[in-house]
Amino acid sequence: MLKKTIITLGLTVAAVASTAAQSVLDIKHSLDDSKIVLPESVETDVHQMRHNWYLQTYAQTDSLAGFRGEDVDFPDEVIIERLRKIPASIELPYNELVRRVIYFYTGRKRQLVSNMLALGHYYMPIFEEALEKNNMPLELKYLPVIESALNPNAVSKAGAAGLWQFMPGTATGQGLEVSSLVDERRDPILSSDRAAKYLKELYRTYGDWSLAIAAYNCGPGNVNKAIRRAGGGKRDFWEIYPFLPAETRGYVPSFIAACYVMNYYADHNIEPALIRRPIITDTVSVNKRVHFQQIADVLQIPVEEIRLLNPQYRMDVIPGNIHPYALILPSKQVYAYVLSEDSIVKHNADLYTPRAVVKPSDGSTVVTSVDGEYLITEKVISHKVKRGETLKSIASHYGVTVAALRNANNGIRKVKKGQVINVVTRQKTRKPAEISNEVQQENNAEISDTTNIVSEQPEINQDNDVEEVIEKPVQPKPQPKAEKKKPAVNKTDKKKENKKADKSVTYTVAKGDNLGKIAKRNGTTVEKIKQLNGLKNDRIQIGQKLRVK
């Protein structure tokens, strides 16, 4: 929980060393320090904070200004009296340090206070429930104000995270899970419960809430060191104050100031962002791996809302297949989730389910196209030439022709050891009846996108190469059809039809285009484009004009 920023306030004050000789009463009420080290949370970007989904959805955006007028400078006696009236079991003394932090919040950080007051509508009941459960002072609910500015995703420069800013070691010591997928430091409910338990342990150790709060900030080791340096036996934060780390010297005054500001903000003309309606939630146990987007798609709720309610899932994934995890949803959606869980898990499962078994590629590429009633499957294999191999031996090994090898490798005549060449095998099978013409066009376009795939034709060459043998299915002889009398055609209509058929669209070739992509984009085929433009091969250039029917 060591995550602070240094704020220098230019007031001439007594040095810390001189305060050591003062009485405890004087220190509590008149202590001053030339540099106050405030929590890192005071530097929260309020403009970025406005993009918080809760504030945007449940708060009245127009009132986020949060001001009714200028800040008011009250006499010390007024602030002291107000602190006394806060129903707190923790001592909330006043001094110059506390005053400075109060006016820092009510002055420069007025917008931050307004936003935190709005967020408090959702988070404060969670804090209060955890504190009540552990029989702890309820004013400790203001610790997350100075720890994280009520941002469950806050991460300090030192690595502390969540509303209560647990360091990883402290979090795991309190039974919170911290992994790549789940960080329970960000879980408002679990982290609040563990923070209450941890504070309770610290209070049992020191018997003083100010020391327990100080130890929560800098760790028991630093507090114990300060106690020893102060002479031992002293159990009061203000007695050991000069010997504590700089950030902890500002931490307890900041807590007192937060207690004051969150209770008396209206007296300083600050008002919370108006909440349009409360957010009512419920919890469901998830024992399957599921992605937030799957939930959002099926239940028709914004994925941002799921993230807001479940910030502990760092990658939008609930790994319920490992063990059950809690999922918080708007109360009306919990029953819908239970009824739809199977549909949610199956929705786009290929996109969100990690592969359990993966077979490494053999370096080949398989492309299937449609030719009438047949499927043409072409497989491109990368072959590394071994010692003693020739085009003829390689062709024989794969059952293709030497000519096919040459065509697939830019007319290569010889090969040498270590050289990698493409081998294209081709298989023709009868297609299933359910393959549509649309699939045929799409596959024809995709085959044109594949580089180095050349249809090999069996041929006899001078090197007595082995011909590629392809089993061709026997074609049934077409039955003669009865001639049908052609209907008379109106000449005028025929001219219009021919004129319409001649119309074509001119397409300018862009970077990254090929004939396959252009054909697919324009609902035609590569062969038709080549015919329209008199192309003998598939080569095209950027800027070239093509007629596309």
FIDO-93515 format. One record per residue: x, y, z of N, C-alpha, C in turn; residue in three letters. Coordinates in steps of 0.1 Angstrom, whole numbers, plus 5000, padded with zeros to 4 digits. Atoms other than C-alpha are relative to their C-alpha. Layout:
<rs>
XYZXYZXYZala;...
</rs>
This chain:
<rs>
500849885000500050005000500850135000met;499249895001502950234995499950074986leu;500349945013501650454967499650145002lys;500349874996501850824973500750104990lys;499449895008502651154956500350115009thr;499649894991504451444971499350134995ile;500749885003502351764972500750115009ile;499349904992504352074984499150125001thr;500849894998502252344999500950115007leu;499049904996504252665003499650085012gly;500249934987503652765040501249995008leu;498850014991506452855064499549955013thr;500550084988506152615093501249965008val;498950054991508152465121500549874994ala;499450125005510452185112499649885008ala;500550124993509551825120500849975013val;499150034989512551785143499650075012ala;500449924989511352065165498849955007ser;501250044995508051895170500249885010thr;499850124992509551595188500050045015ala;500049964986509951795220498750055005ala;501349944996506351925220499249895007gln;500950104993503651755242499149944989ser;500950075010501251515225498850094997val;501149915003498451765229500350114990leu;499549905009500452035212500249954986asp;499750065013501451805184498649974992ile;501350035006497851695178499350124994lys;500849885004496452045175500850114993his;499249895006499352255162501149964991ser;498950055008501652025143500050064986leu;499949955014502852165110501249944993asp;499050065007505052035083500250084987asp;499849925012506652225054499649924987ser;500450085011505951935030499049895004lys;500950104997502851725031500049904989ile;500050105010502951395013498649935000val;501450055001499451315002499949874992leu;500250125008498050994988500050024985pro;499949995015498550924951498650034994glu;501449995006494750914946499650154998ser;500549865002494451294949500350054987val;499649965014496051324915499249934989glu;500950065009493251124899499650094989thr;500449925011492451254864498450015000asp;501549994999488851384869499350004986val;500650015013488351424832499849864995his;500150145004489151064826499049935009gln;500950064991487050974856498550024995met;501449985005483951124839499649894990arg;500350115010484250834813499649885008his;500450124992483450594842498549974996asn;501350045005480450394829498950025010trp;501049984990478650424862499550155000tyr;500349865000478850804862499350044987leu;500749965013477850824825498649955000gln;501350075002474950584829499050045011thr;500949994989473550634864500050145006tyr;499949874994474650994872499550104989ala;500449905009473251314858501250084995gln;498849955005476051424835500150155001thr;500049855000475051794835500450055014asp;499749954986475551814873501449965004ser;498750044995479051674873501050115003leu;499249884995480452024878500150005015ala;500050024986479451964914500250125009gly;499849874992479552334925498850085001phe;501149914999477052564939500550145003arg;499449874998479552844946501549975004gly;498650014996483052914958500249935013glu;499650064987484852734986499950115011asp;500249914988484252885021501149975010val;498950024990487152935045499450025014asp;500650004986485852845080501150025010phe;499149994988487552935113500349865005pro;499650134995489452655130499049945010asp;500950044990486852645158498849934994glu;501150065007484152555133500349864995val;499650145005486052265117500249915012ile;499850084988487052135152498749955005ile;501350044995483452135162499349904991glu;500650105009482351955131500649875001arg;499350134998484951685135499549935013leu;500550064987483651635171498649944998arg;501350055002480151585157499849884991lys;500050125009481051305133499949885010ile;500250124991479750985150501049894998pro;498950095003483150815150500649955013ala;499350064988484850575175501550024998ser;498649975002488150665159500350155003ile;499749864996489750985173500450084987glu;499849915011489651265147500550145004leu;499549874996491951545160500250094989pro;499749905010492551865142501350075003tyr;498849925000495752045134500250064986asn;499749925013497352255106500149904988glu;499850105011498151935086498649964995leu;501450045003494451825087499350114992val;500649895006493352175078500450024985arg;499549995014495552185047499449904991arg;500650115008494251855034498650034997val;501549975001490651965040499950104989ile;500249895010491152285019500649964987tyr;499550065013493152084993498849934993phe;501150075005490051864988498950104996tyr;501249915002487452144990500450124991thr;499649895009489552384968500449944987gly;499650055013491652234940499449874996arg;500550135003490051894942498549995002lys;501550004999486351994943499349904991arg;500750095010485451804911500349855004gln;499850134995487151494925499149955011leu;500950034989485151514957498549974994val;501350025006481951554936499849864994ser;500150135007482651244915500049895010asn;500050114990483551034946498749995007met;501350004993480351134963499049924991leu;500950085009478450994932500349855000ala;499650144999480450674932499749945013leu;500250054987479950644969498649945002gly;501350054999476250574963500049854997his;499950145003477350234949500949935010tyr;499050074992480450154969499950015015tyr;500049994986479850285004499149895007met;500750114994477150025012500849875000pro;499250125000479549755002501150015012ile;499049984989482249905026499349985014phe;500650004987479749945054499649855004glu;500350144997478549585051501249925005glu;498850084996482049445053500550045014ala;499649954987482849665083499149955011leu;501050054990479649575101500249855003glu;499850144998480349205095501149975009lys;498950024991483649235112500150085012asn;500149924987482449465140501150115000asn;499049905001484649755128499450145000met;500549865001484250135130499650034986pro;500549985013482150245101500750124993leu;499349895006484250565095501249954992glu;498950065009486950325080499549994986leu;500550005014484750335049500650114992lys;499449895007486550655040501449984997tyr;498650045004489950485037500149994985leu;499950015015489250395000499950134993pro;500049875006488650764994501450054997val;498749965002492250835000500949904994ile;499250105006493550504988499849994985glu;500250025015491950484953499150104994ser;501049915005489450774949498849924995ala;501150095003486850494947500149944986leu;499850065013488350344916500549865002asn;499650134998488449964917501149954991pro;499050035009490849954888501350085002asn;498849924997493350194904501249925003ala;498750074998496950074903501150115003val;499049904996499650264921501449984993ser;498750025006503250314909500849895007lys;499350114993504350064935499449864998ala;500650135003501949794923498849975008gly;501350024992499049834948498850024991ala;501250005009495649774932498749995008ala;501450024994491949794939499650125008gly;500549894992489750014960500850025013leu;499349994987491749934992501549994998trp;498649995004495149934973500849905008gln;499250114994496449594985501249984991phe;498850045007500049514975499849854998met;500250145003500249164959500349905012pro;499750094989501949004989499050015011gly;501049994989499549145014498749944996thr;501350055005496549044992500049855001ala;500050154999497648674989500149965014thr;500050044986498348675026498750015006gly;501449994995494748775031499049914993gln;500850105007493548495008499350054988gly;500549955013492848704977500849944989leu;499450065012493648554943500550124992glu;499449905009496048754921500749924989val;499550085011496648594887499850084987ser;500249935013496648694850498650024996ser;501449995004492948634847499250075011leu;500849964989491648714882500950085010val;499349924990492748994905499050045010asp;501049984990490548984936500250135008glu;499849874994492149304949499050104994arg;501049915007489749474924498649975003arg;501350044997486749284936499550085012asp;500549914989484749544957499649925013pro;500650074989483049284979501149925008ile;498950084993486049044986501150095006leu;498949924994488649314990499550085012ser;500549924988486449515014500049915012ser;500150094989485949205035501549975006asp;498650034995489749125036500750135006arg;499449884994490649495043499550025014ala;500549994986488349495073500749905009ala;499350104991489949175086501450045003lys;498649964998493449305080500150125010tyr;500049894991492649635098499749955014leu;500350054986491249435127501249935006lys;498850054996494449245129501050105005glu;499149894996496449565130499650075013leu;500549934988494249715157500349915012tyr;499750094988494749405179501550015003arg;498549994998498549455174500350125008thr;499649874994498649825184499150065010tyr;501049954991495449885203499750154998gly;500249855003495250235186499650004985asp;500450005014493350305154500950094991trp;499149925008495650575143501249934996ser;498850085003498650345145499649884990leu;500550115009496550065128499950054986ala;500249945014495750305099501450034995ile;498649985005499450405097500649874996ala;499550125004500450045096499449944987ala;500650045012497949975069500750074988tyr;499349925010499750245049501449964997asn;498550025002503450175054500449865005cys;499750134995503349825070500450005014gly;499650014986503849705106501550025003pro;498549994998507649695102500450155002gly;499649864999507950075096499450065013asn;500649944988505550155125500849955012val;499350054989507449925148501450075001asn;498749935000510750095138499850145006lys;500349874995509150435145499850005015ala;500250024985508050315180501349995007ile;498750024994511550205188500850135000arg;499249885001513150525176499450115008arg;500649904991510650725196500249985015ala;499750034986511850565228499449885005gly;500750134996509650255230498950035010gly;501149984990506450215249499050104996gly;501049905004504650495230499149944990lys;501050065008501450395215499050104994arg;500849905005500150705199500650054987asp;499449965013500550805162500750145001phe;499449865000501251175171501350005008trp;498750014993504051065195501149964991glu;498950065009505950865169500050074987ile;500249935012504951105141501350034993tyr;498849965007508451245134500949894994pro;499150125003509950895130499349914989phe;500750085010507450765104500450044986leu;499749965013507950765067499250124996pro;500749875003506951095050498649984995ala;501450025005503950945032499049965010glu;500950044989502550795064499750135009thr;500249884993502951135081498850084994arg;501149935006500451275056498749914999gly;501150105002498250955055498950025010tyr;501049994989496450985089499350134999val;500749885002495751355084499150004988pro;500950015012494351275050498849925003ser;501250084996492051015065499050095008phe;500949914992490751265090499350114991ile;500649905010490251525062499049934992ala;501050075008488351265041498849985008ala;501250014991486051195071499250135000cys;500749874999485351565073499450044987tyr;500549965013484951635036498849924995val;501150095005482651335029498750035009met;501249974992480351465057499650144999asn;500349855000480551845053500250064986tyr;499849945014480951885015499050114997tyr;501049905004477752085012500350135006ala;499649884994479052345036501150074992asp;499049945009481852405011499550024986his;500749985013479352444982500449894990asn;499850125009480152094967498849925001ile;501150095001477351874956500449884992glu;499750125008477551514944499350014986pro;500750025013476751424908498749935003ala;501350064997473051354908499849864994leu;500350145004472150984906498649994995ile;501350015006469350924882499249895006arg;500750114994468450584896501149915006arg;499050094994470150324919500349884991pro;499650125007471950024905499849895009ile;500450124991470449704920500649884994ile;499350115006472549394916499749875008thr;500150134993472549024925501249924995asp;498950085003475148754923499649864996thr;500350145004475248414905501449945000val;498750085000477948144908500249944986ser;499750055014479648054875501049895001val;499150115000481247714871500549954986asn;499550035013482047734834500850124995lys;499249895005484547944815499150074990arg;500949925008482748234799500650144999val;499449875003483748564783498850105002his;501049894998481948894791499250034987phe;500749975013481148944754498949904997gln;501150105002479248624753498850035008gln;501149964991477148734783499350124994ile;500649885005476649074768499249984987ala;500850035012475548934734498749935002asp;501250084998473148684747498950075008val;501049944991471548884775499750154996leu;500349865005471649214755500250115010gln;499749894990473349424782501450054996ile;498649945004476449654777501149935007pro;498850064994479749484782500750095011val;499449904990480849804801499449985013glu;500750024988478249734827500549875007glu;499550124994479549384833501450025006ile;498749974995483049514836500050095013arg;500249914988481949784861499749925012leu;500550084989480249524883501049895004leu;499150124998483049264880501550044996asn;498649955004486449454878501149905003pro;498950104996488349154893500449924988gln;499750095011488248974859500850094990tyr;499149915007491249134842499949994985arg;500150025014490748994807498649974995met;501450025004486948984806499749855000asp;500250145001487148614812499749955015val;500250064988485548424841500449854999ile;499550145001487548094845499349905009pro;500850094991484747904861500349854998gly;499650145002486147574847501049965010asn;499050034990488847604873499449975014ile;500950024988486547654903498950114999his;501149905001483247854908500550145004pro;499749864998483548234906498650075001tyr;501249914999480948504915499950094988ala;500249915011479448704887498850095005leu;501049904995477549024897499350064987ile;500849955011474749134873498950095005leu;501249934996471849374874499049895004pro;500950114994469249184895499149944990ser;501050055009466849154866500749904990lys;499350085010469548974845500549875006gln;499450124993470648714871499249874996val;500850115004467648484864500249964985tyr;499850035014468148524827501349934997ala;498750065002471748424830499949855003tyr;500150144996470848104849499249924989val;500850075010468248004822500849994987leu;499350005013470648094793501449965001ser;498650034999473947974806500649924989glu;499550095011474347694781500150074987asp;499949935013473547924752501150115001ser;498949904998475948184766501449944997ile;498750075001478847934768500249964986val;499950055014478147804733500150124990lys;500149895010477748154717501550044996his;498749975005480848214695501149935008asn;499150074992482647954715501449994994ala;498750015006485347924689500950125002asp;499349874999486348284694500650015014leu;499749984986486548264732500549885008tyr;499550124993487547904741501449974996thr;498650045004491247834742500149864996pro;499850135006492447534723500749915010arg;499450104991493147224745501149934994ala;499050075007495147044719500250064986val;499649945013497047194689501049914993val;499150085008498646994661500950104992lys;499249915007501647174647499849994985pro;500150015014501447264610501149934993ser;498950065007503347064585500550094989asp;499549915010503947374564499150014988gly;500850005013501247294538498850095001ser;501249925001498347494526498949934993thr;501050085007495047334517498950104996val;501149915005492547524495499149914992val;501050075007489347384482499150094991thr;500849935009487447504452498949914994ser;501150085006484347394433500050014985val;500050005015484247284397498849914996asp;501250075004480747194386499549915012gly;500550094990479746884406501149945008glu;498850054993483246834420500750105009tyr;499149924991485446964448501449974996leu;498550015004489047034438500850045012ile;499249974988491347014468501550014996thr;498649985003494847154462500750025013glu;499249994988497447114489501450044996lys;498749955003500647314488501049965011val;499150054990503547144506501450064998ile;498649955001506947304513500949885002ser;499050115000509647044505501450055001his;498649964999513247084516500849894993lys;499350095008515446914491501149935007val;499050084994517646634504501149964990lys;498950045009520946514491499649894991arg;500350105010520646324459498650014993gly;501349995005517146434452500050084987glu;500249935013516046554417498550044999thr;501449975003512846704403499249874997leu;500750125004512046364389499749915013lys;500350084988512446184423499050065009ser;501049934991510546444442498649994994ile;501350025006507746434417499449865002ala;500450144998507646054419499549985014ser;500350024986507546074457498650055003his;501349934997504446304458499049964990tyr;501050045009502746144428499650114990gly;500349895009502946464406500949994989val;499150005011504646544374501150105002thr;498949914999507946724369499550144995val;500649875006506046984348499250075011ala;500849934989503747054378501050065010ala;499049944991506847104400500550134994leu;499549885006508247344375499150125000arg;501049905000505047534372499850075014asn;500249954986504747564410501250085005ala;498849934995508247704413500750084989asn;499549905010508647964385500949944990asn;499250075011509947714359501349955004gly;498750054995512747574380500449884992ile;499450115008515047334361500749905008arg;499250094991517247194388499850045014lys;500149984985517247164426501449965006val;498850034993520047154451499749985015lys;500250044986520447024487499750135008lys;500349894991518747254512499050094995gly;500949915007516547434487498649965004gln;501450034997512847464496499150034988val;500849985012510347414468498549975004ile;501450034998506547404466499649884992asn;500650125007504747074457498550025001val;501549995000501147104447499449874996val;500850125003498946804449498650044998thr;501449965004495446804435499149875000arg;501050114999492446584443498650044996gln;501349965004489046584427499049905005lys;501150094994485946444445498750064997thr;501349955003482246474439499650085013arg;500449914989480846764460498749955006lys;501350024993478046724486499050094994pro;501049925006474746844474499750135006ala;500449884993474447114501500950124997glu;499149895003477347324487499350094990ile;500849915009475747624471500950074991ser;499249925010476847844442500750115007asn;499349894993477648114467501349965006glu;498750064995480247894484501049984989val;499250025011481547804450500850134996gln;499449875004482148174441501050045010gln;499149954989483748244475501349925000glu;498850085001486147944472500850034988asn;499249975012487148034437500850135002asn;499349874998488048384449501249975010ala;498950034991490048234478501249934994glu;498950085006492047994456500950104993ile;499249905007493148304436500950085009ser;499249924991494448464468501349925004asp;498950084995496848174475501250014990thr;498849995008500348224462500649874996thr;499350125005502347964442499149884998asn;500850125003499347744435499750004985ile;500150015014499447644399499449874996val;500750125004497047394384501049924990ser;499150075009499347124370499249914991glu;500750085010498246954338501049884997gln;499150115004499646604331500550024986pro;499449985013502046624303501249904999glu;498950095002504746404287501150094996ile;498949925003508146574286501249924995asn;498850075006511546504271500849935011gln;499350064990512846394305499449875005asp;500750124996510446094306499550015014asn;500549984987508846244337498849915002asp;501150084997506246044355498850095000val;501249915001502746184347499249985013glu;500950004988500446274375498749934996glu;501150085003497646024376498850055009val;501149964993494246154386498849924995ile;501250085003491245924388498950094997glu;501249925005488446084368498849925001lys;501350074999484945974377499449994986pro;500750025013482945834348498850104999val;501149915002480646104335498849934993gln;501250065007477145984327499750074987pro;500349945013476146044291498850085001lys;501249925000473746324287498949954992pro;501150055008470346224276499450114991gln;500549895009468946404246498750065005pro;501249934995466346654255499150044988lys;500949965011463246734235500150154998ala;499949865004463547054216498850085004glu;501049914996461547334230499950114990lys;500249895009460047594207500350135007lys;499649874994461747924214498950104998lys;501049905001459348204221500650124991pro;499649885008459448504197500650115009ala;499349904993461748774208499850134993val;500249875005460949134204501450064998asn;498649945003463949304186500450115009lys;499749884991463649624206500549955014thr;499750054987463749434239501449935000asp;498850075001466649224226501250105000lys;499049905001468649534218500350065014lys;499949954987467949674253500849905009lys;499350104992469049344269501549994997glu;498650005004472249334249500850125005asn;499349884996473049694258500249995015lys;499950014985472349624295501149905003lys;499050104997474649314293501350054998ala;498749955003477449514279500550095010asp;499549904990477549754308500949935010lys;499150054990480449704332500550115008ser;499549914991482049874361501650014999val;498549995000485650014360500550005014thr;499450014986487749924391501550034999tyr;498649975000491050074399500749925011thr;499350094992493549834414500750085011val;499449944988494649934450501149915005ala;498950084993497649824471499449885008lys;500450124993497149464484498949934992gly;501050075008494549374457500649894992asp;499750105009494549064437498749964993asn;501350035007492048914412499049935008leu;501050084991490548684438499250105009gly;500649904991489848974462499050094992lys;500849915008488449194434498849934995ile;501150085004486248914421499049985011ala;500950034989484848834455499350135004lys;500649874996484249204463498950044990arg;500949955010482349254430499049894996asn;501050105003480348934430500249934986gly;499850075013482048774399501149905002thr;498950094999484848534392501350054993thr;498749965005488548564383500049984985val;499950035014488048404349499250104992glu;500749905007485348654339500750134999lys;499249885000487548944349501149994990ile;499050025009490348804329499550004985lys;500649995013488048754299499750144996gln;500449875003486749104301501250094997leu;498849915001490249254303501149944991asn;499050065008492149014280501249965007gly;498850034992494448904308500349854998leu;499550145002496548594302500549935012lys;499650064987497648554338499450095011asn;500649934989496748684372500750125005asp;499349884996499248964374499350134997arg;500649865001497849314380500950105007ile;499249904995499449644389499150115007gln;500749894993498449924414499750114990ile;500549895009496450184395499549954987gly;500550055012495549954367498450005000gln;501450005001491949994354499549874995lys;500550135004489949674352498550024998leu;501450015001486449614338499549895008arg;500650104991484349434363498549994997val;501450005004480949304351499149995013lys;
</rs>
